[in-house]
Amino acid sequence: MTFAAPAPGVRAARCADEVVLLDSTNARLHVLDATAALVWHCLDGETSIDELVHDITAVLGGDPAEVRVYVDALVALLASRELVVVDAAPVSAPLASA
């Protein structure tokens, strides 16, 4: 499973239905529309992308395949701009001891 969480140094502020992201590392602002803002708020590092797609589809309806394409594309874009960290394990998972 894949998980995503805000990258260190990224702060978010709600502005009406949108979210403004401040990337303090790269000194850039990014504006997410209402749909992207909804996804952003769900990227907590503990909810898998699969669970996120399921939850959005259950609450808002729509075709799960289309929701998945949108979420995957958004997460990839946010990752390419270093706004999220994508991992195959929950971000908050403890490290296994050797």
N, C-alpha and C positions, 0 to 999 in steps of 0.2 A: 504494500500500500504506500501511497505517497501522501505526505503531509507538507503544509506550508505555513509559515509564520512571518510576521513583519521582521524585516532585517534590523539589526542594531542600528540606531541612529535615525530611524524613520519614525516620525510622529504624524498622527492623523488628527484632523479637526473637521467636524461636521459643519457644513455650510448649506442650509436648506436640505435638499435631498442628495446633495453631492458630498464628497469627501475630498479635502485638500491634504495631500501628503507632503511633508517637509522632509527631504532627504538631506540631513545635516552633513553627511559624509561628502556628498558631491555638490552641496549648496544649490539644490534644485527643488522646485515645486512641481507637483503633479496633481491634476484634478481628475477625479473619478466620477463618472455619471452615476445616477441612482442605482442602476443595475450592478455596475462594478463596485459601488460602495457597499451594497448588500453582501457581495462575495467577500470583499475586504474584511468586513466585520466578522466573518466566519473563519478567516484564516488565523486560527489560534495555535497552530502547531500540535494540537491534540485531536482535532477532527480530521479524518482522512478526506481526501478529495472525493472518494467514492461516497462517503457518508454525507458530505456537503451537497453533492449532486442529488442524492436521494432526498435529503431534507428540503432543498429548494423545490424540487419537483413535487414533493408531497404537499408543500404549503402553497406554492404558486401555480402548480399545474404545469402543463407543457410536456413536450417530448423529452424523455430522459436523455436520449442520444444528442439532441440539440443543446440541451443544458450542459451536457458533458463537454461538447465541442467548445462552447462559450467559456466555461470555467477553465478548461485546459489552456485555451488560447490566452485568457486573461492572466492566469498564473505564469505562463511562459513569458508573457510580455513584462509582467512585474518582476520576474526573476532576471530577465535580460537587462532591466534597468536597476538591478540590485536593490529592489524595494522589498522583496521577500526572500526568505531562505527556504529552499525546497529540500526535503530529506525523505528517505525511505522509512524512517522510524519517527515516532513522535518526538518533537523537539524537547519536551520535558521528561522524556524517558531517562531513568537513571542508567548510568554506564554499568555494564556487567563487570563483575570482578573476575580477575584472572585466577 
